[in-house]
Amino acid sequence: MNCPICGAEAMNETPGDFDGLIVECKHCGEYEIPDDVLNSLIRLDFDARKAALEKAKSQTRAGARASIERAYL
């Protein structure tokens, strides 16, 4: 799959019980996108997607996976 943020090759790490997408990207790192945010996120331009990920990372405690929430779009 391609990373929804940067478009680079990425791994889909989503377990069957998660309602959304968990991505592992060499450039963007590991993060999750809840299903109700995914369509809105991919419609944004690159700079806005990157900013949403950076906001998610800044709001995430050390050792936890960043989650891109609707408020970050």
PDB file of N, CA, C and O in Angstrom:
ATOM      1  N   MET A   1       0.831  -1.187   0.000  1.00  0.00           N
ATOM      2  CA  MET A   1       0.000   0.000   0.000  1.00  0.00           C
ATOM      3  C   MET A   1       0.869   1.241   0.000  1.00  0.00           C
ATOM      4  O   MET A   1       2.066   1.165   0.278  1.00  0.00           O
ATOM      5  N   ASN A   2       0.279   2.376  -0.308  1.00  0.00           N
ATOM      6  CA  ASN A   2       0.973   3.655  -0.247  1.00  0.00           C
ATOM      7  C   ASN A   2       0.539   4.415   1.002  1.00  0.00           C
ATOM      8  O   ASN A   2      -0.621   4.353   1.409  1.00  0.00           O
ATOM      9  N   CYS A   3       1.465   5.118   1.590  1.00  0.00           N
ATOM     10  CA  CYS A   3       1.190   5.934   2.766  1.00  0.00           C
ATOM     11  C   CYS A   3       0.172   7.028   2.400  1.00  0.00           C
ATOM     12  O   CYS A   3       0.371   7.747   1.421  1.00  0.00           O
ATOM     13  N   PRO A   4      -0.909   7.159   3.172  1.00  0.00           N
ATOM     14  CA  PRO A   4      -1.894   8.207   2.892  1.00  0.00           C
ATOM     15  C   PRO A   4      -1.354   9.622   3.113  1.00  0.00           C
ATOM     16  O   PRO A   4      -1.955  10.587   2.641  1.00  0.00           O
ATOM     17  N   ILE A   5      -0.239   9.760   3.817  1.00  0.00           N
ATOM     18  CA  ILE A   5       0.340  11.079   4.059  1.00  0.00           C
ATOM     19  C   ILE A   5       1.287  11.471   2.930  1.00  0.00           C
ATOM     20  O   ILE A   5       1.087  12.500   2.284  1.00  0.00           O
ATOM     21  N   CYS A   6       2.319  10.661   2.686  1.00  0.00           N
ATOM     22  CA  CYS A   6       3.372  11.046   1.734  1.00  0.00           C
ATOM     23  C   CYS A   6       3.336  10.289   0.412  1.00  0.00           C
ATOM     24  O   CYS A   6       3.987  10.705  -0.546  1.00  0.00           O
ATOM     25  N   GLY A   7       2.599   9.202   0.337  1.00  0.00           N
ATOM     26  CA  GLY A   7       2.494   8.432  -0.898  1.00  0.00           C
ATOM     27  C   GLY A   7       3.577   7.384  -1.080  1.00  0.00           C
ATOM     28  O   GLY A   7       3.549   6.643  -2.063  1.00  0.00           O
ATOM     29  N   ALA A   8       4.531   7.302  -0.160  1.00  0.00           N
ATOM     30  CA  ALA A   8       5.605   6.311  -0.259  1.00  0.00           C
ATOM     31  C   ALA A   8       5.072   4.914   0.059  1.00  0.00           C
ATOM     32  O   ALA A   8       3.979   4.761   0.603  1.00  0.00           O
ATOM     33  N   GLU A   9       5.850   3.918  -0.284  1.00  0.00           N
ATOM     34  CA  GLU A   9       5.519   2.535   0.052  1.00  0.00           C
ATOM     35  C   GLU A   9       5.374   2.420   1.569  1.00  0.00           C
ATOM     36  O   GLU A   9       6.209   2.930   2.317  1.00  0.00           O
ATOM     37  N   ALA A  10       4.327   1.757   2.015  1.00  0.00           N
ATOM     38  CA  ALA A  10       4.070   1.619   3.449  1.00  0.00           C
ATOM     39  C   ALA A  10       3.434   0.253   3.722  1.00  0.00           C
ATOM     40  O   ALA A  10       2.972  -0.427   2.805  1.00  0.00           O
ATOM     41  N   MET A  11       3.422  -0.127   4.982  1.00  0.00           N
ATOM     42  CA  MET A  11       2.808  -1.389   5.388  1.00  0.00           C
ATOM     43  C   MET A  11       1.488  -1.105   6.091  1.00  0.00           C
ATOM     44  O   MET A  11       1.391  -0.195   6.915  1.00  0.00           O
ATOM     45  N   ASN A  12       0.486  -1.886   5.758  1.00  0.00           N
ATOM     46  CA  ASN A  12      -0.798  -1.832   6.434  1.00  0.00           C
ATOM     47  C   ASN A  12      -0.710  -2.759   7.638  1.00  0.00           C
ATOM     48  O   ASN A  12      -0.622  -3.976   7.473  1.00  0.00           O
ATOM     49  N   GLU A  13      -0.731  -2.206   8.841  1.00  0.00           N
ATOM     50  CA  GLU A  13      -0.610  -2.973  10.084  1.00  0.00           C
ATOM     51  C   GLU A  13      -1.948  -3.087  10.814  1.00  0.00           C
ATOM     52  O   GLU A  13      -1.976  -3.358  12.015  1.00  0.00           O
ATOM     53  N   THR A  14      -3.045  -2.886  10.105  1.00  0.00           N
ATOM     54  CA  THR A  14      -4.368  -2.831  10.720  1.00  0.00           C
ATOM     55  C   THR A  14      -4.865  -4.218  11.109  1.00  0.00           C
ATOM     56  O   THR A  14      -4.981  -5.098  10.256  1.00  0.00           O
ATOM     57  N   PRO A  15      -5.163  -4.419  12.402  1.00  0.00           N
ATOM     58  CA  PRO A  15      -5.780  -5.684  12.803  1.00  0.00           C
ATOM     59  C   PRO A  15      -7.262  -5.678  12.412  1.00  0.00           C
ATOM     60  O   PRO A  15      -7.844  -4.619  12.178  1.00  0.00           O
ATOM     61  N   GLY A  16      -7.851  -6.845  12.347  1.00  0.00           N
ATOM     62  CA  GLY A  16      -9.242  -6.968  11.914  1.00  0.00           C
ATOM     63  C   GLY A  16     -10.249  -6.265  12.799  1.00  0.00           C
ATOM     64  O   GLY A  16     -11.352  -5.963  12.345  1.00  0.00           O
ATOM     65  N   ASP A  17      -9.904  -5.993  14.049  1.00  0.00           N
ATOM     66  CA  ASP A  17     -10.861  -5.390  14.972  1.00  0.00           C
ATOM     67  C   ASP A  17     -10.734  -3.872  15.079  1.00  0.00           C
ATOM     68  O   ASP A  17     -11.418  -3.256  15.897  1.00  0.00           O
ATOM     69  N   PHE A  18      -9.859  -3.251  14.259  1.00  0.00           N
ATOM     70  CA  PHE A  18      -9.679  -1.802  14.301  1.00  0.00           C
ATOM     71  C   PHE A  18     -10.491  -1.157  13.200  1.00  0.00           C
ATOM     72  O   PHE A  18     -10.403  -1.563  12.041  1.00  0.00           O
ATOM     73  N   ASP A  19     -11.282  -0.156  13.548  1.00  0.00           N
ATOM     74  CA  ASP A  19     -12.125   0.550  12.584  1.00  0.00           C
ATOM     75  C   ASP A  19     -11.354   1.745  12.023  1.00  0.00           C
ATOM     76  O   ASP A  19     -11.547   2.884  12.448  1.00  0.00           O
ATOM     77  N   GLY A  20     -10.491   1.462  11.075  1.00  0.00           N
ATOM     78  CA  GLY A  20      -9.665   2.493  10.477  1.00  0.00           C
ATOM     79  C   GLY A  20      -8.454   1.859   9.831  1.00  0.00           C
ATOM     80  O   GLY A  20      -8.514   0.730   9.343  1.00  0.00           O
ATOM     81  N   LEU A  21      -7.350   2.594   9.829  1.00  0.00           N
ATOM     82  CA  LEU A  21      -6.130   2.153   9.168  1.00  0.00           C
ATOM     83  C   LEU A  21      -4.941   2.435  10.073  1.00  0.00           C
ATOM     84  O   LEU A  21      -4.809   3.531  10.618  1.00  0.00           O
ATOM     85  N   ILE A  22      -4.075   1.437  10.228  1.00  0.00           N
ATOM     86  CA  ILE A  22      -2.824   1.617  10.957  1.00  0.00           C
ATOM     87  C   ILE A  22      -1.705   1.450   9.938  1.00  0.00           C
ATOM     88  O   ILE A  22      -1.607   0.418   9.273  1.00  0.00           O
ATOM     89  N   VAL A  23      -0.869   2.465   9.822  1.00  0.00           N
ATOM     90  CA  VAL A  23       0.149   2.538   8.781  1.00  0.00           C
ATOM     91  C   VAL A  23       1.539   2.553   9.406  1.00  0.00           C
ATOM     92  O   VAL A  23       1.759   3.174  10.446  1.00  0.00           O
ATOM     93  N   GLU A  24       2.471   1.861   8.758  1.00  0.00           N
ATOM     94  CA  GLU A  24       3.889   1.920   9.106  1.00  0.00           C
ATOM     95  C   GLU A  24       4.623   2.377   7.851  1.00  0.00           C
ATOM     96  O   GLU A  24       4.716   1.637   6.872  1.00  0.00           O
ATOM     97  N   CYS A  25       5.143   3.603   7.888  1.00  0.00           N
ATOM     98  CA  CYS A  25       5.821   4.221   6.742  1.00  0.00           C
ATOM     99  C   CYS A  25       7.250   4.571   7.149  1.00  0.00           C
ATOM    100  O   CYS A  25       7.475   5.073   8.250  1.00  0.00           O
ATOM    101  N   LYS A  26       8.212   4.309   6.272  1.00  0.00           N
ATOM    102  CA  LYS A  26       9.607   4.643   6.562  1.00  0.00           C
ATOM    103  C   LYS A  26       9.803   6.141   6.761  1.00  0.00           C
ATOM    104  O   LYS A  26      10.676   6.559   7.522  1.00  0.00           O
ATOM    105  N   HIS A  27       9.002   6.943   6.086  1.00  0.00           N
ATOM    106  CA  HIS A  27       9.149   8.395   6.164  1.00  0.00           C
ATOM    107  C   HIS A  27       8.304   9.026   7.270  1.00  0.00           C
ATOM    108  O   HIS A  27       8.756   9.931   7.971  1.00  0.00           O
ATOM    109  N   CYS A  28       7.076   8.537   7.417  1.00  0.00           N
ATOM    110  CA  CYS A  28       6.122   9.154   8.349  1.00  0.00           C
ATOM    111  C   CYS A  28       6.036   8.445   9.690  1.00  0.00           C
ATOM    112  O   CYS A  28       5.497   9.001  10.647  1.00  0.00           O
ATOM    113  N   GLY A  29       6.555   7.233   9.779  1.00  0.00           N
ATOM    114  CA  GLY A  29       6.480   6.465  11.018  1.00  0.00           C
ATOM    115  C   GLY A  29       5.187   5.685  11.124  1.00  0.00           C
ATOM    116  O   GLY A  29       4.496   5.466  10.129  1.00  0.00           O
ATOM    117  N   GLU A  30       4.866   5.269  12.331  1.00  0.00           N
ATOM    118  CA  GLU A  30       3.650   4.503  12.586  1.00  0.00           C
ATOM    119  C   GLU A  30       2.567   5.441  13.110  1.00  0.00           C
ATOM    120  O   GLU A  30       2.808   6.246  14.010  1.00  0.00           O
ATOM    121  N   TYR A  31       1.385   5.327  12.540  1.00  0.00           N
ATOM    122  CA  TYR A  31       0.265   6.160  12.956  1.00  0.00           C
ATOM    123  C   TYR A  31      -1.040   5.470  12.581  1.00  0.00           C
ATOM    124  O   TYR A  31      -1.057   4.524  11.794  1.00  0.00           O
ATOM    125  N   GLU A  32      -2.120   5.958  13.154  1.00  0.00           N
ATOM    126  CA  GLU A  32      -3.431   5.404  12.830  1.00  0.00           C
ATOM    127  C   GLU A  32      -4.378   6.508  12.392  1.00  0.00           C
ATOM    128  O   GLU A  32      -4.256   7.669  12.780  1.00  0.00           O
ATOM    129  N   ILE A  33      -5.326   6.091  11.566  1.00  0.00           N
ATOM    130  CA  ILE A  33      -6.357   7.005  11.080  1.00  0.00           C
ATOM    131  C   ILE A  33      -7.700   6.322  11.285  1.00  0.00           C
ATOM    132  O   ILE A  33      -7.971   5.314  10.632  1.00  0.00           O
ATOM    133  N   PRO A  34      -8.550   6.833  12.166  1.00  0.00           N
ATOM    134  CA  PRO A  34      -9.884   6.254  12.322  1.00  0.00           C
ATOM    135  C   PRO A  34     -10.649   6.334  10.996  1.00  0.00           C
ATOM    136  O   PRO A  34     -10.458   7.266  10.216  1.00  0.00           O
ATOM    137  N   ASP A  35     -11.502   5.361  10.757  1.00  0.00           N
ATOM    138  CA  ASP A  35     -12.236   5.266   9.494  1.00  0.00           C
ATOM    139  C   ASP A  35     -13.019   6.532   9.167  1.00  0.00           C
ATOM    140  O   ASP A  35     -13.094   6.924   8.003  1.00  0.00           O
ATOM    141  N   ASP A  36     -13.603   7.179  10.177  1.00  0.00           N
ATOM    142  CA  ASP A  36     -14.418   8.375   9.916  1.00  0.00           C
ATOM    143  C   ASP A  36     -13.583   9.603   9.542  1.00  0.00           C
ATOM    144  O   ASP A  36     -14.145  10.635   9.177  1.00  0.00           O
ATOM    145  N   VAL A  37     -12.250   9.508   9.626  1.00  0.00           N
ATOM    146  CA  VAL A  37     -11.358  10.612   9.283  1.00  0.00           C
ATOM    147  C   VAL A  37     -10.634  10.351   7.953  1.00  0.00           C
ATOM    148  O   VAL A  37     -10.206  11.292   7.284  1.00  0.00           O
ATOM    149  N   LEU A  38     -10.500   9.095   7.581  1.00  0.00           N
ATOM    150  CA  LEU A  38      -9.677   8.711   6.437  1.00  0.00           C
ATOM    151  C   LEU A  38     -10.058   9.420   5.139  1.00  0.00           C
ATOM    152  O   LEU A  38      -9.181   9.967   4.472  1.00  0.00           O
ATOM    153  N   ASN A  39     -11.321   9.428   4.765  1.00  0.00           N
ATOM    154  CA  ASN A  39     -11.725  10.056   3.500  1.00  0.00           C
ATOM    155  C   ASN A  39     -11.430  11.550   3.485  1.00  0.00           C
ATOM    156  O   ASN A  39     -11.000  12.087   2.464  1.00  0.00           O
ATOM    157  N   SER A  40     -11.656  12.220   4.601  1.00  0.00           N
ATOM    158  CA  SER A  40     -11.361  13.653   4.670  1.00  0.00           C
ATOM    159  C   SER A  40      -9.861  13.902   4.560  1.00  0.00           C
ATOM    160  O   SER A  40      -9.435  14.852   3.903  1.00  0.00           O
ATOM    161  N   LEU A  41      -9.068  13.063   5.195  1.00  0.00           N
ATOM    162  CA  LEU A  41      -7.618  13.231   5.177  1.00  0.00           C
ATOM    163  C   LEU A  41      -7.057  13.090   3.766  1.00  0.00           C
ATOM    164  O   LEU A  41      -6.246  13.913   3.343  1.00  0.00           O
ATOM    165  N   ILE A  42      -7.471  12.073   3.040  1.00  0.00           N
ATOM    166  CA  ILE A  42      -6.876  11.838   1.723  1.00  0.00           C
ATOM    167  C   ILE A  42      -7.297  12.887   0.696  1.00  0.00           C
ATOM    168  O   ILE A  42      -6.692  12.978  -0.372  1.00  0.00           O
ATOM    169  N   ARG A  43      -8.308  13.666   0.997  1.00  0.00           N
ATOM    170  CA  ARG A  43      -8.720  14.749   0.100  1.00  0.00           C
ATOM    171  C   ARG A  43      -7.881  16.022   0.284  1.00  0.00           C
ATOM    172  O   ARG A  43      -7.939  16.932  -0.544  1.00  0.00           O
ATOM    173  N   LEU A  44      -7.117  16.079   1.355  1.00  0.00           N
ATOM    174  CA  LEU A  44      -6.282  17.254   1.628  1.00  0.00           C
ATOM    175  C   LEU A  44      -5.013  17.220   0.776  1.00  0.00           C
ATOM    176  O   LEU A  44      -4.614  16.161   0.291  1.00  0.00           O
ATOM    177  N   ASP A  45      -4.384  18.376   0.598  1.00  0.00           N
ATOM    178  CA  ASP A  45      -3.106  18.395  -0.111  1.00  0.00           C
ATOM    179  C   ASP A  45      -2.007  17.888   0.829  1.00  0.00           C
ATOM    180  O   ASP A  45      -2.223  17.720   2.029  1.00  0.00           O
ATOM    181  N   PHE A  46      -0.828  17.650   0.256  1.00  0.00           N
ATOM    182  CA  PHE A  46       0.279  17.068   1.011  1.00  0.00           C
ATOM    183  C   PHE A  46       0.608  17.852   2.280  1.00  0.00           C
ATOM    184  O   PHE A  46       0.758  17.262   3.350  1.00  0.00           O
ATOM    185  N   ASP A  47       0.719  19.171   2.170  1.00  0.00           N
ATOM    186  CA  ASP A  47       1.092  19.986   3.329  1.00  0.00           C
ATOM    187  C   ASP A  47       0.073  19.863   4.460  1.00  0.00           C
ATOM    188  O   ASP A  47       0.450  19.803   5.630  1.00  0.00           O
ATOM    189  N   ALA A  48      -1.205  19.826   4.122  1.00  0.00           N
ATOM    190  CA  ALA A  48      -2.253  19.703   5.140  1.00  0.00           C
ATOM    191  C   ALA A  48      -2.245  18.305   5.767  1.00  0.00           C
ATOM    192  O   ALA A  48      -2.466  18.171   6.971  1.00  0.00           O
ATOM    193  N   ARG A  49      -1.994  17.262   4.964  1.00  0.00           N
ATOM    194  CA  ARG A  49      -1.903  15.894   5.519  1.00  0.00           C
ATOM    195  C   ARG A  49      -0.715  15.791   6.458  1.00  0.00           C
ATOM    196  O   ARG A  49      -0.824  15.222   7.545  1.00  0.00           O
ATOM    197  N   LYS A  50       0.420  16.339   6.042  1.00  0.00           N
ATOM    198  CA  LYS A  50       1.630  16.308   6.872  1.00  0.00           C
ATOM    199  C   LYS A  50       1.411  17.087   8.175  1.00  0.00           C
ATOM    200  O   LYS A  50       1.842  16.648   9.242  1.00  0.00           O
ATOM    201  N   ALA A  51       0.746  18.229   8.087  1.00  0.00           N
ATOM    202  CA  ALA A  51       0.462  19.025   9.287  1.00  0.00           C
ATOM    203  C   ALA A  51      -0.455  18.266  10.245  1.00  0.00           C
ATOM    204  O   ALA A  51      -0.268  18.332  11.460  1.00  0.00           O
ATOM    205  N   ALA A  52      -1.442  17.547   9.711  1.00  0.00           N
ATOM    206  CA  ALA A  52      -2.344  16.758  10.560  1.00  0.00           C
ATOM    207  C   ALA A  52      -1.574  15.667  11.292  1.00  0.00           C
ATOM    208  O   ALA A  52      -1.817  15.420  12.473  1.00  0.00           O
ATOM    209  N   LEU A  53      -0.651  15.018  10.601  1.00  0.00           N
ATOM    210  CA  LEU A  53       0.170  13.982  11.241  1.00  0.00           C
ATOM    211  C   LEU A  53       1.075  14.595  12.307  1.00  0.00           C
ATOM    212  O   LEU A  53       1.203  14.040  13.398  1.00  0.00           O
ATOM    213  N   GLU A  54       1.692  15.712  12.014  1.00  0.00           N
ATOM    214  CA  GLU A  54       2.556  16.376  12.993  1.00  0.00           C
ATOM    215  C   GLU A  54       1.769  16.797  14.237  1.00  0.00           C
ATOM    216  O   GLU A  54       2.267  16.679  15.357  1.00  0.00           O
ATOM    217  N   LYS A  55       0.552  17.283  14.043  1.00  0.00           N
ATOM    218  CA  LYS A  55      -0.306  17.655  15.178  1.00  0.00           C
ATOM    219  C   LYS A  55      -0.620  16.413  16.011  1.00  0.00           C
ATOM    220  O   LYS A  55      -0.568  16.455  17.240  1.00  0.00           O
ATOM    221  N   ALA A  56      -0.947  15.308  15.338  1.00  0.00           N
ATOM    222  CA  ALA A  56      -1.236  14.058  16.052  1.00  0.00           C
ATOM    223  C   ALA A  56      -0.024  13.601  16.855  1.00  0.00           C
ATOM    224  O   ALA A  56      -0.156  13.201  18.011  1.00  0.00           O
ATOM    225  N   LYS A  57       1.150  13.660  16.246  1.00  0.00           N
ATOM    226  CA  LYS A  57       2.373  13.250  16.943  1.00  0.00           C
ATOM    227  C   LYS A  57       2.644  14.142  18.149  1.00  0.00           C
ATOM    228  O   LYS A  57       3.088  13.660  19.191  1.00  0.00           O
ATOM    229  N   SER A  58       2.383  15.429  18.014  1.00  0.00           N
ATOM    230  CA  SER A  58       2.659  16.356  19.118  1.00  0.00           C
ATOM    231  C   SER A  58       1.693  16.142  20.283  1.00  0.00           C
ATOM    232  O   SER A  58       1.998  16.527  21.412  1.00  0.00           O
ATOM    233  N   GLN A  59       0.550  15.543  20.029  1.00  0.00           N
ATOM    234  CA  GLN A  59      -0.454  15.298  21.065  1.00  0.00           C
ATOM    235  C   GLN A  59      -0.377  13.885  21.642  1.00  0.00           C
ATOM    236  O   GLN A  59      -1.197  13.508  22.479  1.00  0.00           O
ATOM    237  N   THR A  60       0.606  13.108  21.194  1.00  0.00           N
ATOM    238  CA  THR A  60       0.724  11.706  21.595  1.00  0.00           C
ATOM    239  C   THR A  60       1.841  11.549  22.610  1.00  0.00           C
ATOM    240  O   THR A  60       2.933  12.088  22.428  1.00  0.00           O
ATOM    241  N   ARG A  61       1.575  10.819  23.670  1.00  0.00           N
ATOM    242  CA  ARG A  61       2.605  10.593  24.685  1.00  0.00           C
ATOM    243  C   ARG A  61       3.684   9.653  24.143  1.00  0.00           C
ATOM    244  O   ARG A  61       3.428   8.870  23.227  1.00  0.00           O
ATOM    245  N   ALA A  62       4.860   9.733  24.698  1.00  0.00           N
ATOM    246  CA  ALA A  62       5.997   8.921  24.259  1.00  0.00           C
ATOM    247  C   ALA A  62       5.652   7.438  24.308  1.00  0.00           C
ATOM    248  O   ALA A  62       5.091   6.953  25.290  1.00  0.00           O
ATOM    249  N   GLY A  63       5.990   6.727  23.245  1.00  0.00           N
ATOM    250  CA  GLY A  63       5.761   5.288  23.183  1.00  0.00           C
ATOM    251  C   GLY A  63       4.400   4.886  22.657  1.00  0.00           C
ATOM    252  O   GLY A  63       4.164   3.704  22.406  1.00  0.00           O
ATOM    253  N   ALA A  64       3.491   5.848  22.483  1.00  0.00           N
ATOM    254  CA  ALA A  64       2.153   5.547  21.970  1.00  0.00           C
ATOM    255  C   ALA A  64       2.096   5.850  20.475  1.00  0.00           C
ATOM    256  O   ALA A  64       2.905   6.618  19.955  1.00  0.00           O
ATOM    257  N   ARG A  65       1.144   5.244  19.803  1.00  0.00           N
ATOM    258  CA  ARG A  65       0.951   5.473  18.367  1.00  0.00           C
ATOM    259  C   ARG A  65       0.124   6.731  18.143  1.00  0.00           C
ATOM    260  O   ARG A  65      -0.914   6.914  18.779  1.00  0.00           O
ATOM    261  N   ALA A  66       0.571   7.588  17.254  1.00  0.00           N
ATOM    262  CA  ALA A  66      -0.161   8.805  16.915  1.00  0.00           C
ATOM    263  C   ALA A  66      -1.468   8.440  16.207  1.00  0.00           C
ATOM    264  O   ALA A  66      -1.509   7.515  15.396  1.00  0.00           O
ATOM    265  N   SER A  67      -2.521   9.172  16.522  1.00  0.00           N
ATOM    266  CA  SER A  67      -3.821   8.967  15.897  1.00  0.00           C
ATOM    267  C   SER A  67      -4.291  10.291  15.315  1.00  0.00           C
ATOM    268  O   SER A  67      -4.424  11.283  16.032  1.00  0.00           O
ATOM    269  N   ILE A  68      -4.542  10.301  14.010  1.00  0.00           N
ATOM    270  CA  ILE A  68      -4.970  11.531  13.336  1.00  0.00           C
ATOM    271  C   ILE A  68      -6.470  11.691  13.544  1.00  0.00           C
ATOM    272  O   ILE A  68      -7.267  10.939  12.983  1.00  0.00           O
ATOM    273  N   GLU A  69      -6.842  12.660  14.343  1.00  0.00           N
ATOM    274  CA  GLU A  69      -8.240  12.907  14.670  1.00  0.00           C
ATOM    275  C   GLU A  69      -8.813  14.007  13.769  1.00  0.00           C
ATOM    276  O   GLU A  69      -8.069  14.794  13.185  1.00  0.00           O
ATOM    277  N   ARG A  70     -10.105  14.046  13.668  1.00  0.00           N
ATOM    278  CA  ARG A  70     -10.787  15.028  12.817  1.00  0.00           C
ATOM    279  C   ARG A  70     -10.375  16.466  13.197  1.00  0.00           C
ATOM    280  O   ARG A  70     -10.248  17.320  12.320  1.00  0.00           O
ATOM    281  N   ALA A  71     -10.170  16.728  14.469  1.00  0.00           N
ATOM    282  CA  ALA A  71      -9.793  18.067  14.939  1.00  0.00           C
ATOM    283  C   ALA A  71      -8.452  18.524  14.365  1.00  0.00           C
ATOM    284  O   ALA A  71      -8.175  19.723  14.348  1.00  0.00           O
ATOM    285  N   TYR A  72      -7.615  17.596  13.896  1.00  0.00           N
ATOM    286  CA  TYR A  72      -6.300  17.936  13.377  1.00  0.00           C
ATOM    287  C   TYR A  72      -6.318  18.280  11.885  1.00  0.00           C
ATOM    288  O   TYR A  72      -5.308  18.721  11.336  1.00  0.00           O
ATOM    289  N   LEU A  73      -7.468  18.077  11.229  1.00  0.00           N
ATOM    290  CA  LEU A  73      -7.567  18.328   9.780  1.00  0.00           C
ATOM    291  C   LEU A  73      -7.805  19.776   9.478  1.00  0.00           C
ATOM    292  O   LEU A  73      -7.912  20.154   8.312  1.00  0.00           O
TER     293      LEU A  73
END
